[in-house]
Amino acid sequence: MNLKRFAALLVALMMTLSVFAACGQVPDDHVDTPVVTSGSTADVGDVTTTPSPETLPPETDPAPVTSSEPVTTSAPATEPAPATTPAPTTAKEDPNGFTVEAMSATMYATISLNVRSGPSADYDRIGTLDEGEAVTVTGRASTGWYQVSIDGKTGYVSNIYLSATAPSGTATKPVGGNNEPAPGSSDQEVVDDEPFEGTSGTQIGTADWVSTNGVEYMYNLFTDSKYQNALNKIAMAVEIMAPSVSLAEYLTPDETIQIASNIVQMVGTGYCYFKGVKSVSGGTTMNLQYFVDNLDDAQKMVNELESSANKIVKKISGYSDYNKVKYIYEWLCTNNSYGGTYESSAYGSVVAGGANCLGYAKGAFYLLSKAGFDVVYVTGYGTDPTAAGRHSWVKVKLDGKWYNVDAGWGDPSTNQDPNYVCYDFLLVTDDYIKNTRISVDDLSMYYKMPSATSDDYNWYKLNGYYATSMSEVESVLKKATSDCVKNGGNFVYARIMVSSVDLINEVIDTYSQSYYTKNILNGITSKYKINNRIRDDNSGIKKTRTITFKLEKK
């Protein structure tokens, strides 16, 4: 590794990789509380804040949740049986309800761990295994845990911590070492300050995390299995709320930091209790943080997210695919405000009603995936080229074509009308996205990013609110105004998008509030007055080519 390059990268990351730290418009940036680092630790906090087309108040990221209590483990993700293990031959049912398939293999503990009387952390400890200690595996329980034989007794250990090969650099111990619990030892599977080591070898089993997080399509786009393996290992650590995870067998230090910055949100989509990567230490160890401090509360969050999402998806089951995407976009925009305890999670945007741009992106990803769409994450910089401008959104496949969806920028939450939705970022092209923000990250090193080139579902074009010349603008505005006042309500919106930046500048110069009122509004209705003109300032960023006249009932 080029140490000079890595040192430079660490310096840059300590300033910029508080991932998606904020996405505010200049000068109203949204900056999260910075993470204090020391030594060679690089910050990569998985927290994002977003701009909206209107000014937003500052937001902060809550301090990471920590706990000195033992971490209780539930049945984690399973790992495929080693290649040297014969196929299971029998399955016996235990009186407690689980089954065990017989097998025979010698495996090794990758860390010091407890041996329990049953295949989960709910059972009593009957012994321990030291790191590197060999153990005879006699079966695999339906929970995923291995059945083992120690000192003539039958016990069970977490499958995550057994490997077909001894941990590298660790002196192995023969089968049948000291298996009694150490005096005063705590009842936990993972030491709080020790990285989660998982299992080594080839492909780690994906178990259920891919489907639980709704990332099946995106997972299969990866161009190198090492990234899939790294994500699998992170997911297994998250499933038991491990405090850290080492990725040394798969990734370089540079790759670890990049994964923490751009890809780890895949694991935190359905696992909404996972807050993200607090820092990277030792080159390839991710230090993880969570919104809660125990697995019961984590499971409660997951259940609530799934329940809320299922209700939304059920409601739109009879909709056309376009209207499903549009409804999800509108729902996220009208049921959230910026910030909140869970702002960087799908739980924040789908359950709690508060999110930043990453929370909106995760919510959109989760709901669209639940509704049956192929979805991928996109990252970049919003309206600020510093760390405070990190931004996230998604792409969705609709009728065989790909489109960008940025619900975080569709919700200007300071608008006094809670029902207002900005449609500027619903189902738009890559070119449009590139022209409305500082930059879009090139994620091709990880997965095949689909291109979004179609404008078929542009909201303005579908509704007849799109003009290609100044001569068309007046008729389009008349149609938009007539349509919106028919809807009633205290606030309605006459909107238009034009085909070029030069044309929108001319529209902005010509259609002042007074000019619009005199030449458009007064000829259509006397029940509304102009409240505001929402326009693109064309300051070099966020060139939406749109203008909206907000009307208020008299």
C-alpha positions in Angstrom: 0.0 0.0 0.0 1.2 3.5 -0.7 1.4 4.9 2.8 1.8 8.5 1.7 -1.4 8.2 -0.4 -3.3 6.6 2.5 -2.1 9.2 5.0 -3.3 11.9 2.7 -6.6 10.1 2.3 -7.1 9.9 6.0 -6.5 13.6 6.4 -9.1 14.3 3.7 -11.6 11.9 5.2 -11.3 13.4 8.7 -12.7 16.6 7.1 -15.1 15.2 4.6 -16.2 11.6 5.3 -18.7 12.1 8.0 -20.7 10.4 5.4 -23.5 12.6 4.1 -22.8 14.9 7.0 -25.1 17.5 5.5 -26.6 18.5 2.2 -27.6 22.1 2.7 -27.8 24.9 0.3 -25.2 27.6 0.6 -25.1 29.4 3.0 -27.7 27.4 4.9 -25.7 24.2 5.3 -26.9 21.4 7.6 -23.9 20.3 9.6 -24.0 17.3 11.9 -22.2 17.2 15.2 -18.6 16.3 14.3 -17.1 13.0 15.5 -13.9 13.5 17.4 -11.1 11.2 16.2 -7.6 10.5 17.4 -4.6 8.7 16.1 -5.1 7.0 12.7 -8.9 6.7 12.9 -10.8 8.2 10.0 -14.3 9.4 10.5 -17.0 7.9 8.2 -20.2 8.5 10.1 -23.2 7.3 8.2 -25.3 10.4 8.7 -26.6 12.6 6.0 -28.4 15.9 5.9 -30.1 17.3 2.8 -31.1 20.6 1.2 -34.6 21.3 0.0 -35.5 23.8 -2.6 -36.3 26.1 0.3 -34.1 27.2 3.3 -33.9 24.6 6.0 -32.9 25.0 9.7 -29.6 23.5 10.8 -29.8 19.9 12.0 -27.5 17.8 14.2 -26.7 14.2 14.5 -27.5 12.7 17.9 -24.5 11.4 19.8 -23.7 7.7 19.1 -25.6 5.3 21.4 -23.2 3.4 23.6 -23.8 0.8 26.3 -21.6 -0.9 28.9 -24.2 -3.7 29.2 -23.5 -7.1 27.7 -24.7 -7.5 24.1 -27.3 -10.3 23.9 -27.2 -12.2 20.7 -30.1 -13.7 18.8 -29.8 -16.3 16.0 -27.5 -14.5 13.5 -27.1 -15.0 9.8 -26.0 -18.5 8.8 -22.9 -19.5 7.0 -22.7 -22.3 4.4 -21.2 -25.5 5.7 -17.4 -25.8 5.0 -16.5 -27.7 1.8 -14.9 -30.4 3.9 -18.2 -31.1 5.7 -20.3 -34.0 4.5 -23.9 -33.2 3.6 -26.3 -33.4 6.6 -27.9 -36.8 6.8 -30.5 -36.7 9.6 -32.5 -34.1 11.4 -33.7 -34.7 15.0 -36.3 -32.5 16.7 -35.5 -31.2 20.2 -38.3 -30.9 22.8 -37.7 -27.1 22.7 -38.8 -26.9 19.1 -35.6 -26.7 17.0 -34.2 -29.4 14.8 -30.6 -30.5 14.4 -29.1 -31.9 11.2 -26.2 -34.3 11.9 -22.8 -33.5 10.5 -19.2 -34.2 11.4 -16.3 -31.7 11.1 -13.5 -30.1 13.1 -13.8 -26.3 13.2 -12.0 -23.5 15.0 -13.2 -20.6 17.2 -12.3 -17.3 15.6 -12.7 -15.5 19.0 -13.3 -16.5 22.6 -16.9 -17.4 22.8 -19.5 -19.1 25.0 -20.8 -22.6 24.6 -24.5 -22.9 25.5 -27.0 -25.6 26.3 -29.2 -24.7 23.3 -28.8 -23.0 19.9 -29.2 -19.3 20.9 -28.0 -16.8 23.5 -31.2 -17.4 25.5 -29.8 -20.7 26.8 -27.4 -21.2 29.8 -23.6 -21.3 29.3 -22.0 -24.6 29.9 -18.5 -23.8 28.8 -16.3 -21.6 26.7 -13.9 -21.9 23.7 -10.8 -19.9 23.4 -9.7 -18.2 20.2 -8.1 -20.7 17.9 -9.5 -23.7 19.8 -10.6 -26.7 17.8 -13.9 -28.3 18.4 -15.8 -31.2 17.0 -19.0 -30.1 15.3 -21.7 -32.8 15.4 -24.7 -31.0 13.9 -26.3 -27.8 12.8 -29.5 -26.5 14.5 -32.4 -25.0 12.6 -31.4 -21.6 14.2 -28.1 -21.8 12.3 -26.0 -22.5 15.4 -23.6 -25.4 15.4 -24.0 -28.4 17.8 -20.6 -29.3 19.3 -19.1 -31.8 21.6 -17.0 -30.6 24.5 -15.8 -32.6 27.5 -18.3 -35.3 26.7 -21.2 -32.9 26.7 -23.3 -31.6 23.9 -23.4 -27.8 23.5 -24.1 -25.1 20.9 -22.1 -22.2 19.6 -22.8 -19.3 17.2 -22.1 -20.3 13.7 -20.6 -16.9 13.0 -17.6 -17.6 15.2 -16.6 -21.0 13.9 -14.4 -21.4 10.8 -13.3 -24.4 8.8 -9.7 -23.0 9.1 -7.9 -21.7 12.1 -7.7 -17.9 12.4 -4.5 -16.7 10.8 -1.7 -15.7 13.2 -3.4 -17.5 16.1 -1.9 -20.5 17.9 -4.5 -23.2 17.6 -5.6 -25.3 20.5 -6.5 -29.0 20.3 -10.0 -30.3 20.6 -11.1 -30.4 24.2 -9.3 -27.6 25.9 -10.5 -25.7 29.0 -14.2 -25.4 28.4 -15.5 -24.2 31.8 -16.7 -20.6 32.0 -14.0 -18.3 33.4 -14.9 -17.0 36.9 -16.6 -13.7 36.7 -16.9 -13.8 32.9 -19.7 -11.8 31.4 -22.6 -13.4 29.6 -21.9 -12.1 26.1 -20.7 -13.5 22.8 -18.6 -10.6 21.7 -16.1 -8.6 23.8 -17.1 -4.9 23.4 -13.7 -3.7 22.4 -12.8 -6.6 20.1 -13.5 -6.4 16.4 -16.0 -8.8 15.0 -13.9 -11.4 13.1 -16.7 -13.6 11.7 -15.5 -16.3 9.4 -12.7 -16.5 6.8 -12.5 -18.3 3.5 -14.4 -17.9 0.2 -18.0 -16.6 -0.1 -19.7 -15.9 3.2 -23.3 -16.9 3.4 -25.7 -14.0 2.7 -28.5 -15.6 4.8 -31.5 -13.3 5.0 -29.8 -9.9 5.2 -30.0 -9.2 1.4 -33.8 -9.8 1.3 -34.5 -8.1 4.6 -32.8 -5.0 3.4 -34.4 -5.2 -0.1 -31.1 -5.1 -1.9 -31.3 -8.3 -4.0 -31.0 -6.4 -7.3 -28.3 -4.1 -6.2 -26.3 -6.9 -4.5 -26.2 -8.8 -7.8 -24.8 -5.8 -9.6 -21.4 -5.9 -7.8 -18.5 -6.6 -10.1 -16.2 -8.2 -7.5 -17.3 -10.8 -4.9 -14.9 -9.2 -2.4 -17.4 -6.3 -1.9 -20.2 -8.8 -1.5 -18.2 -10.7 1.0 -17.4 -7.5 2.9 -21.1 -6.5 3.0 -22.0 -10.0 4.1 -19.6 -9.8 7.0 -20.8 -6.3 8.0 -24.4 -7.5 7.9 -23.6 -10.5 10.2 -21.9 -8.1 12.6 -24.9 -5.8 12.5 -27.3 -8.6 13.1 -25.8 -9.2 16.6 -24.9 -5.5 17.1 -21.2 -6.2 17.2 -19.2 -3.0 18.0 -16.8 -3.4 15.2 -15.9 -5.6 12.3 -12.6 -6.4 10.6 -12.5 -6.6 6.8 -8.8 -7.3 6.4 -9.4 -10.6 4.5 -11.3 -8.8 1.8 -10.5 -5.1 1.5 -7.5 -2.7 1.5 -7.6 0.3 3.9 -8.6 2.5 1.0 -11.4 0.2 0.0 -12.7 -0.1 3.6 -13.0 3.7 3.8 -14.7 3.9 0.5 -17.2 1.1 1.3 -17.9 2.9 4.6 -18.6 6.1 2.8 -20.6 4.9 -0.2 -22.0 1.4 0.2 -22.6 0.5 3.8 -26.2 2.0 3.7 -27.2 -1.2 1.9 -26.9 -3.0 5.2 -28.7 -0.2 7.1 -31.8 -0.1 4.9 -34.0 -2.8 6.5 -31.7 -3.1 9.5 -32.9 0.3 10.5 -31.4 0.2 14.0 -27.9 0.3 12.4 -26.8 3.9 12.5 -23.7 3.4 10.4 -19.9 3.4 10.6 -18.6 5.7 13.3 -14.9 5.4 12.2 -12.3 3.2 10.6 -9.4 2.1 12.6 -6.4 -0.1 12.1 -6.8 0.4 8.3 -9.6 -2.2 7.8 -11.7 -2.3 11.0 -15.1 -0.5 10.9 -16.3 0.7 14.3 -20.1 0.5 14.2 -22.8 2.4 15.9 -26.5 1.8 16.5 -29.6 3.8 17.4 -30.4 1.4 20.3 -28.3 -0.7 22.7 -30.0 -4.1 22.7 -31.4 -6.5 20.2 -34.9 -6.5 21.6 -35.2 -2.8 20.7 -33.5 -3.4 17.4 -36.0 -6.0 16.5 -38.8 -3.7 17.5 -37.5 -1.0 15.1 -37.3 -3.6 12.3 -40.8 -4.8 12.9 -42.3 -1.3 13.0 -40.5 -0.4 9.8 -41.8 -3.5 8.0 -45.3 -3.0 9.3 -45.5 0.6 8.2 -44.0 -0.2 4.8 -46.5 -3.1 4.3 -49.4 -0.8 4.9 -48.1 1.7 2.3 -47.4 -1.0 -0.2 -50.8 -2.6 0.3 -52.6 0.7 -0.2 -51.0 1.1 -3.7 -51.3 -2.5 -4.8 -53.8 -1.6 -7.5 -52.0 1.5 -8.8 -50.1 1.7 -12.1 -46.3 1.4 -11.6 -45.9 5.1 -12.3 -48.5 6.0 -9.7 -46.9 3.7 -7.2 -43.5 5.5 -7.5 -45.3 8.9 -7.4 -47.3 8.0 -4.3 -44.2 6.8 -2.5 -42.4 10.0 -3.4 -45.3 12.2 -2.3 -45.8 10.1 0.9 -42.2 10.6 2.0 -42.4 14.4 1.2 -45.6 15.0 3.1 -45.0 12.8 6.1 -41.6 14.0 7.1 -39.7 17.0 8.3 -35.9 17.4 8.4 -34.1 16.0 11.4 -35.0 13.8 14.3 -33.4 11.0 16.4 -33.5 8.5 13.5 -32.9 10.9 10.7 -30.3 8.8 8.8 -32.5 5.7 8.7 -35.5 4.3 6.9 -37.2 4.2 10.3 -36.9 7.9 10.5 -38.6 8.6 7.2 -41.1 5.7 7.2 -42.0 5.5 10.9 -40.8 8.4 13.0 -41.5 11.2 10.5 -38.1 12.8 10.5 -35.2 12.3 8.2 -32.2 13.8 6.5 -31.3 13.0 2.9 -29.9 9.6 3.7 -33.0 8.8 5.7 -35.2 9.9 2.7 -33.0 7.8 0.4 -33.2 4.7 2.6 -37.0 5.2 3.0 -37.5 5.5 -0.8 -35.2 2.5 -1.4 -37.0 0.3 1.2 -40.6 1.2 0.0 -39.8 1.0 -3.7 -38.1 -2.4 -3.2 -41.1 -3.6 -1.1 -43.4 -2.5 -3.9 -41.5 -4.7 -6.3 -39.1 -2.3 -8.1 -35.4 -2.7 -8.8 -33.6 0.1 -7.0 -30.0 1.3 -6.5 -28.4 3.9 -4.3 -26.6 7.0 -5.7 -24.4 9.4 -3.8 -22.6 12.7 -4.5 -22.4 16.3 -3.4 -25.5 18.5 -3.3 -25.0 22.2 -3.3 -21.8 22.4 -1.3 -18.5 20.8 -2.4 -17.4 20.2 1.2 -18.2 17.3 3.6 -21.4 19.3 4.6 -22.7 18.8 1.1 -22.7 15.0 0.9 -26.0 13.8 -0.5 -27.8 10.6 -1.3 -30.8 9.5 -3.5 -31.9 6.4 -5.5 -32.6 5.2 -9.0 -35.6 3.1 -9.8 -36.4 1.0 -12.8 -39.9 1.8 -14.3 -41.2 0.1 -17.4 -37.8 -1.1 -18.4 -36.1 2.3 -18.0 -34.2 3.9 -15.2 -34.9 7.2 -13.4 -33.5 9.2 -10.5 -35.8 9.8 -7.5 -34.6 12.3 -4.9 -37.4 12.6 -2.2 -35.0 14.5 0.1 -35.1 17.4 -2.3 -38.8 17.0 -3.0 -39.6 18.0 0.5 -38.9 21.7 1.3 -40.1 21.3 4.9 -40.1 25.0 5.8 -43.0 25.6 3.4 -46.0 26.7 5.5 -48.2 24.2 3.5 -47.5 20.7 4.8 -49.0 19.2 1.7 -46.6 20.9 -0.7 -44.5 18.6 -2.8 -41.8 19.7 -5.2 -41.8 17.5 -8.3 -38.5 18.7 -9.7 -36.7 15.5 -8.5 -39.3 12.8 -9.3 -38.3 10.4 -12.1 -35.6 12.5 -13.8 -32.6 11.8 -16.0 -28.9 11.6 -15.1 -28.2 14.8 -17.1 -30.8 16.6 -15.1 -29.4 15.3 -11.8 -25.8 16.4 -12.8 -27.0 19.9 -13.6 -28.7 20.3 -10.2 -25.9 19.5 -7.9 -22.1 19.7 -7.5 -21.3 16.2 -8.6 -22.4 12.6 -8.7 -20.1 9.9 -7.4 -18.7 7.3 -9.8 -19.6 4.0 -8.1 -18.7 1.8 -11.1 -15.8 0.4 -9.1 -18.4 -1.4 -7.0 -21.4 -2.2 -9.1 -22.8 -1.6 -12.6 -24.7 1.6 -12.2 -27.7 1.7 -14.6 -28.0 4.8 -16.8 -31.1 7.0 -16.6 -31.6 8.7 -19.9 -35.4 8.6 -20.4 -37.6 11.7 -19.8 -40.8 9.7 -20.4 -42.1 10.2 -16.8 -41.1 13.8 -16.3 -43.9 15.2 -14.1 -44.1 18.5 -15.9 -44.2 16.9 -19.4 -46.9 14.4 -18.3 -49.1 17.3 -17.0 -48.5 19.7 -19.9 -46.5 22.2 -17.8 -43.4 22.1 -20.0 -42.4 24.9 -22.4 -39.6 24.9 -25.1 -39.9 28.6 -26.1 -41.0 32.0 -24.6 -44.0 31.9 -26.9 -45.3 28.8 -25.1 -44.8 30.0 -21.6 -47.9 32.1 -21.3 -50.3 29.3 -22.5 -48.5 26.8 -20.2 -48.8 29.0 -17.2 -52.5 29.6 -17.9 -53.1 25.9 -18.1 -51.1 25.3 -14.9 -53.0 28.1 -13.1 -56.4 26.9 -14.2 -55.6 23.3 -13.2 -54.4 24.1 -9.7 -57.2 26.5 -8.7 -59.7 23.8 -9.6 -58.3 21.7 -6.8 -59.2 24.2 -4.1 -57.3 24.3 -0.8 -55.7 27.2 1.1 -52.6 26.9 -1.1 -52.3 25.8 -4.7 -49.3 25.9 -7.1 -49.0 26.9 -10.7 -45.8 25.3 -12.0 -43.7 25.3 -15.2 -40.5 23.7 -16.4 -38.7 25.0 -19.5 -36.2 23.4 -21.8 -33.1 25.5 -21.1 -31.4 27.6 -18.4 -31.4 30.7 -20.8 -35.2 30.3 -21.1 -35.9 30.0 -17.4 -33.8 33.1 -16.8 -36.0 35.0 -19.3 -39.1 33.7 -17.6 -37.8 34.7 -14.2 -37.0 38.2 -15.5 -40.4 38.6 -17.2 -42.9 36.9 -14.8 -42.6 38.9 -11.6 -45.4 38.3 -9.1 -47.1 41.5 -10.2 -46.8 40.6 -13.9 -48.1 37.1 -13.3 -51.0 38.4 -11.3 -52.0 40.9 -14.0 -51.5 38.8 -17.1 -52.3 35.3 -15.9 -54.0 35.0 -12.5 -56.6 37.8 -12.7 -57.9 36.4 -16.0 -58.6 33.0 -14.4 -59.8 33.5 -10.8 -60.5 36.1 -8.2 -60.5 33.6 -5.4 -56.7 33.4 -5.1 -53.9 35.9 -4.6 -50.2 35.5 -5.1 -48.3 34.3 -2.0 -44.9 33.7 -3.3 -42.8 32.9 -6.3 -40.6 29.8 -5.9 -37.8 29.9 -8.4 -34.4 28.6 -9.2 -31.8 31.3 -8.5 -29.4 29.7 -11.1 -26.4 30.5 -9.0 -24.3 27.8 -10.8 -25.9 25.0 -8.9 -29.4 23.4 -8.8 -30.4 24.5 -12.2 -33.9 23.0 -12.1 -35.3 25.2 -14.9 -38.6 25.5 -13.0 -40.6 28.3 -11.5 -43.7 27.9 -9.2 -46.3 30.5 -8.3 -47.7 29.8 -4.9 -51.3 31.0 -4.6 -53.2 31.5 -1.4 -57.0 31.6 -1.1 -58.4 35.0 -0.3 
